[in-house]
Amino acid sequence: MTDLLRTPDRRACERCGRVEHSDDGVWRADRLGELYCIHEWDIDGAFVPIEGETAATAEQY
């Protein structure tokens, strides 16, 4: 099996506008949002975390 697990490299909060990028596995803020926000990240079903044979098979269905 030649699957590769991917992680997002950027995310944004849909509630307060906070934007972060991944830097060697650590999330760093590009733009700050609200201090007490319970963040709702914009990563949804459109992001496919698996790249490779399994992902290609899943896209057929």
PyMOL Python script that loads the backbone (N, CA, C, O; Angstrom):
from pymol import cmd

cmd.read_pdbstr("""\
ATOM      1  N   MET A   1       0.845  -1.165   0.000  1.00  0.00           N
ATOM      2  CA  MET A   1       0.000   0.000   0.000  1.00  0.00           C
ATOM      3  C   MET A   1       0.897   1.237   0.000  1.00  0.00           C
ATOM      4  O   MET A   1       1.858   1.316   0.766  1.00  0.00           O
ATOM      5  N   THR A   2       0.576   2.201  -0.865  1.00  0.00           N
ATOM      6  CA  THR A   2       1.409   3.390  -0.990  1.00  0.00           C
ATOM      7  C   THR A   2       0.644   4.655  -0.602  1.00  0.00           C
ATOM      8  O   THR A   2       0.802   5.697  -1.239  1.00  0.00           O
ATOM      9  N   ASP A   3      -0.171   4.569   0.422  1.00  0.00           N
ATOM     10  CA  ASP A   3      -0.953   5.725   0.852  1.00  0.00           C
ATOM     11  C   ASP A   3      -0.095   6.678   1.670  1.00  0.00           C
ATOM     12  O   ASP A   3       0.836   6.262   2.360  1.00  0.00           O
ATOM     13  N   LEU A   4      -0.419   7.943   1.582  1.00  0.00           N
ATOM     14  CA  LEU A   4       0.277   8.981   2.319  1.00  0.00           C
ATOM     15  C   LEU A   4      -0.762   9.798   3.079  1.00  0.00           C
ATOM     16  O   LEU A   4      -1.700  10.320   2.476  1.00  0.00           O
ATOM     17  N   LEU A   5      -0.605   9.914   4.387  1.00  0.00           N
ATOM     18  CA  LEU A   5      -1.517  10.708   5.205  1.00  0.00           C
ATOM     19  C   LEU A   5      -1.060  12.155   5.180  1.00  0.00           C
ATOM     20  O   LEU A   5       0.050  12.477   5.603  1.00  0.00           O
ATOM     21  N   ARG A   6      -1.922  13.017   4.683  1.00  0.00           N
ATOM     22  CA  ARG A   6      -1.614  14.445   4.603  1.00  0.00           C
ATOM     23  C   ARG A   6      -2.312  15.191   5.732  1.00  0.00           C
ATOM     24  O   ARG A   6      -3.353  14.753   6.222  1.00  0.00           O
ATOM     25  N   THR A   7      -1.747  16.300   6.137  1.00  0.00           N
ATOM     26  CA  THR A   7      -2.380  17.192   7.099  1.00  0.00           C
ATOM     27  C   THR A   7      -2.525  18.557   6.437  1.00  0.00           C
ATOM     28  O   THR A   7      -1.738  18.902   5.556  1.00  0.00           O
ATOM     29  N   PRO A   8      -3.514  19.332   6.848  1.00  0.00           N
ATOM     30  CA  PRO A   8      -3.655  20.668   6.259  1.00  0.00           C
ATOM     31  C   PRO A   8      -2.459  21.540   6.616  1.00  0.00           C
ATOM     32  O   PRO A   8      -1.858  21.363   7.675  1.00  0.00           O
ATOM     33  N   ASP A   9      -2.110  22.477   5.745  1.00  0.00           N
ATOM     34  CA  ASP A   9      -0.979  23.360   6.036  1.00  0.00           C
ATOM     35  C   ASP A   9      -1.439  24.777   6.400  1.00  0.00           C
ATOM     36  O   ASP A   9      -0.628  25.617   6.789  1.00  0.00           O
ATOM     37  N   ARG A  10      -2.751  25.034   6.271  1.00  0.00           N
ATOM     38  CA  ARG A  10      -3.315  26.332   6.614  1.00  0.00           C
ATOM     39  C   ARG A  10      -4.741  26.108   7.088  1.00  0.00           C
ATOM     40  O   ARG A  10      -5.433  25.219   6.590  1.00  0.00           O
ATOM     41  N   ARG A  11      -5.183  26.912   8.049  1.00  0.00           N
ATOM     42  CA  ARG A  11      -6.572  26.835   8.492  1.00  0.00           C
ATOM     43  C   ARG A  11      -7.023  28.214   8.960  1.00  0.00           C
ATOM     44  O   ARG A  11      -6.216  29.038   9.389  1.00  0.00           O
ATOM     45  N   ALA A  12      -8.319  28.443   8.867  1.00  0.00           N
ATOM     46  CA  ALA A  12      -8.896  29.720   9.281  1.00  0.00           C
ATOM     47  C   ALA A  12     -10.157  29.452  10.092  1.00  0.00           C
ATOM     48  O   ALA A  12     -10.922  28.540   9.780  1.00  0.00           O
ATOM     49  N   CYS A  13     -10.366  30.242  11.121  1.00  0.00           N
ATOM     50  CA  CYS A  13     -11.562  30.112  11.951  1.00  0.00           C
ATOM     51  C   CYS A  13     -12.709  30.821  11.250  1.00  0.00           C
ATOM     52  O   CYS A  13     -12.586  31.985  10.867  1.00  0.00           O
ATOM     53  N   GLU A  14     -13.826  30.117  11.083  1.00  0.00           N
ATOM     54  CA  GLU A  14     -14.991  30.698  10.430  1.00  0.00           C
ATOM     55  C   GLU A  14     -15.738  31.666  11.339  1.00  0.00           C
ATOM     56  O   GLU A  14     -16.567  32.436  10.855  1.00  0.00           O
ATOM     57  N   ARG A  15     -15.470  31.650  12.630  1.00  0.00           N
ATOM     58  CA  ARG A  15     -16.176  32.520  13.579  1.00  0.00           C
ATOM     59  C   ARG A  15     -15.469  33.859  13.806  1.00  0.00           C
ATOM     60  O   ARG A  15     -16.105  34.912  13.766  1.00  0.00           O
ATOM     61  N   CYS A  16     -14.143  33.819  14.046  1.00  0.00           N
ATOM     62  CA  CYS A  16     -13.449  35.056  14.430  1.00  0.00           C
ATOM     63  C   CYS A  16     -12.394  35.509  13.416  1.00  0.00           C
ATOM     64  O   CYS A  16     -11.839  36.599  13.556  1.00  0.00           O
ATOM     65  N   GLY A  17     -12.113  34.698  12.409  1.00  0.00           N
ATOM     66  CA  GLY A  17     -11.164  35.107  11.378  1.00  0.00           C
ATOM     67  C   GLY A  17      -9.712  34.786  11.664  1.00  0.00           C
ATOM     68  O   GLY A  17      -8.843  35.182  10.887  1.00  0.00           O
ATOM     69  N   ARG A  18      -9.411  34.081  12.752  1.00  0.00           N
ATOM     70  CA  ARG A  18      -8.029  33.714  13.048  1.00  0.00           C
ATOM     71  C   ARG A  18      -7.499  32.828  11.917  1.00  0.00           C
ATOM     72  O   ARG A  18      -8.197  31.923  11.459  1.00  0.00           O
ATOM     73  N   VAL A  19      -6.274  33.084  11.470  1.00  0.00           N
ATOM     74  CA  VAL A  19      -5.645  32.303  10.409  1.00  0.00           C
ATOM     75  C   VAL A  19      -4.331  31.749  10.939  1.00  0.00           C
ATOM     76  O   VAL A  19      -3.541  32.476  11.541  1.00  0.00           O
ATOM     77  N   GLU A  20      -4.101  30.465  10.714  1.00  0.00           N
ATOM     78  CA  GLU A  20      -2.883  29.807  11.175  1.00  0.00           C
ATOM     79  C   GLU A  20      -2.273  28.996  10.032  1.00  0.00           C
ATOM     80  O   GLU A  20      -2.965  28.580   9.103  1.00  0.00           O
ATOM     81  N   HIS A  21      -0.969  28.785  10.126  1.00  0.00           N
ATOM     82  CA  HIS A  21      -0.277  27.897   9.191  1.00  0.00           C
ATOM     83  C   HIS A  21       0.548  26.895   9.995  1.00  0.00           C
ATOM     84  O   HIS A  21       0.950  27.174  11.124  1.00  0.00           O
ATOM     85  N   SER A  22       0.791  25.744   9.411  1.00  0.00           N
ATOM     86  CA  SER A  22       1.553  24.701  10.086  1.00  0.00           C
ATOM     87  C   SER A  22       3.037  24.880   9.783  1.00  0.00           C
ATOM     88  O   SER A  22       3.442  25.015   8.629  1.00  0.00           O
ATOM     89  N   ASP A  23       3.831  24.877  10.839  1.00  0.00           N
ATOM     90  CA  ASP A  23       5.283  25.046  10.727  1.00  0.00           C
ATOM     91  C   ASP A  23       5.936  23.873  11.445  1.00  0.00           C
ATOM     92  O   ASP A  23       6.099  23.910  12.664  1.00  0.00           O
ATOM     93  N   ASP A  24       6.310  22.837  10.707  1.00  0.00           N
ATOM     94  CA  ASP A  24       6.911  21.624  11.272  1.00  0.00           C
ATOM     95  C   ASP A  24       6.031  20.983  12.342  1.00  0.00           C
ATOM     96  O   ASP A  24       6.515  20.573  13.397  1.00  0.00           O
ATOM     97  N   GLY A  25       4.727  20.903  12.054  1.00  0.00           N
ATOM     98  CA  GLY A  25       3.798  20.250  12.963  1.00  0.00           C
ATOM     99  C   GLY A  25       3.245  21.120  14.074  1.00  0.00           C
ATOM    100  O   GLY A  25       2.467  20.645  14.901  1.00  0.00           O
ATOM    101  N   VAL A  26       3.638  22.398  14.106  1.00  0.00           N
ATOM    102  CA  VAL A  26       3.155  23.340  15.118  1.00  0.00           C
ATOM    103  C   VAL A  26       2.353  24.426  14.408  1.00  0.00           C
ATOM    104  O   VAL A  26       2.813  25.000  13.421  1.00  0.00           O
ATOM    105  N   TRP A  27       1.153  24.705  14.914  1.00  0.00           N
ATOM    106  CA  TRP A  27       0.312  25.745  14.315  1.00  0.00           C
ATOM    107  C   TRP A  27       0.774  27.118  14.787  1.00  0.00           C
ATOM    108  O   TRP A  27       0.876  27.366  15.989  1.00  0.00           O
ATOM    109  N   ARG A  28       1.055  28.014  13.831  1.00  0.00           N
ATOM    110  CA  ARG A  28       1.498  29.386  14.109  1.00  0.00           C
ATOM    111  C   ARG A  28       0.452  30.359  13.572  1.00  0.00           C
ATOM    112  O   ARG A  28      -0.038  30.195  12.454  1.00  0.00           O
ATOM    113  N   ALA A  29       0.112  31.373  14.368  1.00  0.00           N
ATOM    114  CA  ALA A  29      -0.913  32.337  13.973  1.00  0.00           C
ATOM    115  C   ALA A  29      -0.350  33.351  12.981  1.00  0.00           C
ATOM    116  O   ALA A  29       0.710  33.938  13.202  1.00  0.00           O
ATOM    117  N   ASP A  30      -1.089  33.546  11.874  1.00  0.00           N
ATOM    118  CA  ASP A  30      -0.775  34.606  10.909  1.00  0.00           C
ATOM    119  C   ASP A  30      -1.607  35.844  11.229  1.00  0.00           C
ATOM    120  O   ASP A  30      -1.142  36.976  11.101  1.00  0.00           O
ATOM    121  N   ARG A  31      -2.848  35.601  11.649  1.00  0.00           N
ATOM    122  CA  ARG A  31      -3.754  36.679  12.028  1.00  0.00           C
ATOM    123  C   ARG A  31      -4.502  36.226  13.280  1.00  0.00           C
ATOM    124  O   ARG A  31      -5.060  35.129  13.307  1.00  0.00           O
ATOM    125  N   LEU A  32      -4.514  37.055  14.302  1.00  0.00           N
ATOM    126  CA  LEU A  32      -5.174  36.699  15.555  1.00  0.00           C
ATOM    127  C   LEU A  32      -6.673  36.949  15.449  1.00  0.00           C
ATOM    128  O   LEU A  32      -7.125  37.835  14.723  1.00  0.00           O
ATOM    129  N   GLY A  33      -7.429  36.148  16.190  1.00  0.00           N
ATOM    130  CA  GLY A  33      -8.876  36.309  16.241  1.00  0.00           C
ATOM    131  C   GLY A  33      -9.271  36.727  17.645  1.00  0.00           C
ATOM    132  O   GLY A  33      -8.525  37.423  18.333  1.00  0.00           O
ATOM    133  N   GLU A  34     -10.456  36.293  18.063  1.00  0.00           N
ATOM    134  CA  GLU A  34     -10.939  36.621  19.395  1.00  0.00           C
ATOM    135  C   GLU A  34     -10.326  35.687  20.434  1.00  0.00           C
ATOM    136  O   GLU A  34     -10.148  34.496  20.182  1.00  0.00           O
ATOM    137  N   LEU A  35     -10.010  36.235  21.591  1.00  0.00           N
ATOM    138  CA  LEU A  35      -9.335  35.494  22.652  1.00  0.00           C
ATOM    139  C   LEU A  35     -10.161  34.303  23.144  1.00  0.00           C
ATOM    140  O   LEU A  35      -9.609  33.224  23.356  1.00  0.00           O
ATOM    141  N   TYR A  36     -11.457  34.478  23.328  1.00  0.00           N
ATOM    142  CA  TYR A  36     -12.296  33.431  23.913  1.00  0.00           C
ATOM    143  C   TYR A  36     -13.126  32.671  22.877  1.00  0.00           C
ATOM    144  O   TYR A  36     -14.128  32.048  23.230  1.00  0.00           O
ATOM    145  N   CYS A  37     -12.734  32.712  21.637  1.00  0.00           N
ATOM    146  CA  CYS A  37     -13.455  32.005  20.576  1.00  0.00           C
ATOM    147  C   CYS A  37     -13.203  30.496  20.664  1.00  0.00           C
ATOM    148  O   CYS A  37     -12.071  30.057  20.867  1.00  0.00           O
ATOM    149  N   ILE A  38     -14.263  29.720  20.509  1.00  0.00           N
ATOM    150  CA  ILE A  38     -14.115  28.275  20.337  1.00  0.00           C
ATOM    151  C   ILE A  38     -14.051  28.081  18.821  1.00  0.00           C
ATOM    152  O   ILE A  38     -15.081  28.063  18.147  1.00  0.00           O
ATOM    153  N   HIS A  39     -12.846  27.938  18.297  1.00  0.00           N
ATOM    154  CA  HIS A  39     -12.609  28.006  16.862  1.00  0.00           C
ATOM    155  C   HIS A  39     -13.349  26.929  16.080  1.00  0.00           C
ATOM    156  O   HIS A  39     -13.412  25.767  16.482  1.00  0.00           O
ATOM    157  N   GLU A  40     -13.901  27.348  14.962  1.00  0.00           N
ATOM    158  CA  GLU A  40     -14.564  26.477  14.001  1.00  0.00           C
ATOM    159  C   GLU A  40     -13.703  26.553  12.739  1.00  0.00           C
ATOM    160  O   GLU A  40     -13.854  27.467  11.928  1.00  0.00           O
ATOM    161  N   TRP A  41     -12.794  25.580  12.583  1.00  0.00           N
ATOM    162  CA  TRP A  41     -11.836  25.624  11.482  1.00  0.00           C
ATOM    163  C   TRP A  41     -12.516  25.292  10.166  1.00  0.00           C
ATOM    164  O   TRP A  41     -13.476  24.523  10.131  1.00  0.00           O
ATOM    165  N   ASP A  42     -12.020  25.870   9.090  1.00  0.00           N
ATOM    166  CA  ASP A  42     -12.619  25.723   7.766  1.00  0.00           C
ATOM    167  C   ASP A  42     -12.198  24.437   7.049  1.00  0.00           C
ATOM    168  O   ASP A  42     -12.305  24.349   5.826  1.00  0.00           O
ATOM    169  N   ILE A  43     -11.730  23.464   7.783  1.00  0.00           N
ATOM    170  CA  ILE A  43     -11.353  22.179   7.192  1.00  0.00           C
ATOM    171  C   ILE A  43     -12.600  21.307   7.191  1.00  0.00           C
ATOM    172  O   ILE A  43     -13.136  20.987   8.252  1.00  0.00           O
ATOM    173  N   ASP A  44     -13.060  20.926   6.022  1.00  0.00           N
ATOM    174  CA  ASP A  44     -14.314  20.191   5.920  1.00  0.00           C
ATOM    175  C   ASP A  44     -14.162  18.971   5.015  1.00  0.00           C
ATOM    176  O   ASP A  44     -13.045  18.506   4.786  1.00  0.00           O
ATOM    177  N   GLY A  45     -15.240  18.466   4.515  1.00  0.00           N
ATOM    178  CA  GLY A  45     -15.222  17.269   3.685  1.00  0.00           C
ATOM    179  C   GLY A  45     -14.499  17.435   2.360  1.00  0.00           C
ATOM    180  O   GLY A  45     -14.208  16.441   1.695  1.00  0.00           O
ATOM    181  N   ALA A  46     -14.202  18.661   1.961  1.00  0.00           N
ATOM    182  CA  ALA A  46     -13.470  18.877   0.712  1.00  0.00           C
ATOM    183  C   ALA A  46     -11.986  18.532   0.857  1.00  0.00           C
ATOM    184  O   ALA A  46     -11.309  18.272  -0.138  1.00  0.00           O
ATOM    185  N   PHE A  47     -11.478  18.531   2.102  1.00  0.00           N
ATOM    186  CA  PHE A  47     -10.075  18.179   2.343  1.00  0.00           C
ATOM    187  C   PHE A  47      -9.941  16.669   2.388  1.00  0.00           C
ATOM    188  O   PHE A  47     -10.621  16.014   3.179  1.00  0.00           O
ATOM    189  N   VAL A  48      -9.078  16.103   1.556  1.00  0.00           N
ATOM    190  CA  VAL A  48      -8.859  14.661   1.509  1.00  0.00           C
ATOM    191  C   VAL A  48      -7.519  14.365   2.173  1.00  0.00           C
ATOM    192  O   VAL A  48      -6.471  14.671   1.604  1.00  0.00           O
ATOM    193  N   PRO A  49      -7.535  13.770   3.380  1.00  0.00           N
ATOM    194  CA  PRO A  49      -6.295  13.564   4.118  1.00  0.00           C
ATOM    195  C   PRO A  49      -5.439  12.401   3.627  1.00  0.00           C
ATOM    196  O   PRO A  49      -4.259  12.319   3.969  1.00  0.00           O
ATOM    197  N   ILE A  50      -6.014  11.499   2.830  1.00  0.00           N
ATOM    198  CA  ILE A  50      -5.249  10.349   2.345  1.00  0.00           C
ATOM    199  C   ILE A  50      -4.993  10.512   0.862  1.00  0.00           C
ATOM    200  O   ILE A  50      -5.909  10.744   0.073  1.00  0.00           O
ATOM    201  N   GLU A  51      -3.737  10.387   0.504  1.00  0.00           N
ATOM    202  CA  GLU A  51      -3.315  10.531  -0.879  1.00  0.00           C
ATOM    203  C   GLU A  51      -2.722   9.206  -1.324  1.00  0.00           C
ATOM    204  O   GLU A  51      -1.844   8.674  -0.644  1.00  0.00           O
ATOM    205  N   GLY A  52      -3.169   8.663  -2.430  1.00  0.00           N
ATOM    206  CA  GLY A  52      -2.621   7.392  -2.910  1.00  0.00           C
ATOM    207  C   GLY A  52      -3.704   6.469  -3.413  1.00  0.00           C
ATOM    208  O   GLY A  52      -4.756   6.920  -3.866  1.00  0.00           O
ATOM    209  N   GLU A  53      -3.446   5.169  -3.335  1.00  0.00           N
ATOM    210  CA  GLU A  53      -4.350   4.161  -3.892  1.00  0.00           C
ATOM    211  C   GLU A  53      -5.721   4.182  -3.227  1.00  0.00           C
ATOM    212  O   GLU A  53      -6.734   4.114  -3.923  1.00  0.00           O
ATOM    213  N   THR A  54      -5.782   4.274  -1.920  1.00  0.00           N
ATOM    214  CA  THR A  54      -7.055   4.257  -1.203  1.00  0.00           C
ATOM    215  C   THR A  54      -7.895   5.457  -1.573  1.00  0.00           C
ATOM    216  O   THR A  54      -9.104   5.325  -1.765  1.00  0.00           O
ATOM    217  N   ALA A  55      -7.286   6.623  -1.676  1.00  0.00           N
ATOM    218  CA  ALA A  55      -8.019   7.842  -2.029  1.00  0.00           C
ATOM    219  C   ALA A  55      -8.580   7.741  -3.435  1.00  0.00           C
ATOM    220  O   ALA A  55      -9.712   8.158  -3.677  1.00  0.00           O
ATOM    221  N   ALA A  56      -7.817   7.199  -4.358  1.00  0.00           N
ATOM    222  CA  ALA A  56      -8.296   7.050  -5.728  1.00  0.00           C
ATOM    223  C   ALA A  56      -9.470   6.087  -5.790  1.00  0.00           C
ATOM    224  O   ALA A  56     -10.419   6.317  -6.539  1.00  0.00           O
ATOM    225  N   THR A  57      -9.419   5.016  -5.016  1.00  0.00           N
ATOM    226  CA  THR A  57     -10.506   4.051  -4.971  1.00  0.00           C
ATOM    227  C   THR A  57     -11.758   4.697  -4.359  1.00  0.00           C
ATOM    228  O   THR A  57     -12.866   4.488  -4.852  1.00  0.00           O
ATOM    229  N   ALA A  58     -11.585   5.467  -3.305  1.00  0.00           N
ATOM    230  CA  ALA A  58     -12.722   6.116  -2.630  1.00  0.00           C
ATOM    231  C   ALA A  58     -13.393   7.136  -3.529  1.00  0.00           C
ATOM    232  O   ALA A  58     -14.610   7.301  -3.451  1.00  0.00           O
ATOM    233  N   GLU A  59     -12.640   7.833  -4.388  1.00  0.00           N
ATOM    234  CA  GLU A  59     -13.198   8.834  -5.265  1.00  0.00           C
ATOM    235  C   GLU A  59     -14.084   8.218  -6.350  1.00  0.00           C
ATOM    236  O   GLU A  59     -14.916   8.915  -6.931  1.00  0.00           O
ATOM    237  N   GLN A  60     -13.918   6.929  -6.628  1.00  0.00           N
ATOM    238  CA  GLN A  60     -14.722   6.265  -7.649  1.00  0.00           C
ATOM    239  C   GLN A  60     -16.168   6.101  -7.185  1.00  0.00           C
ATOM    240  O   GLN A  60     -17.070   5.999  -8.017  1.00  0.00           O
ATOM    241  N   TYR A  61     -16.403   6.074  -5.879  1.00  0.00           N
ATOM    242  CA  TYR A  61     -17.743   5.809  -5.340  1.00  0.00           C
ATOM    243  C   TYR A  61     -18.498   7.040  -5.083  1.00  0.00           C
ATOM    244  O   TYR A  61     -19.641   6.980  -4.629  1.00  0.00           O
TER     245      TYR A  61
END
""", "prot")
cmd.dss("prot")
cmd.show_as("cartoon", "prot")
cmd.util.cbc("prot")
cmd.orient("prot")
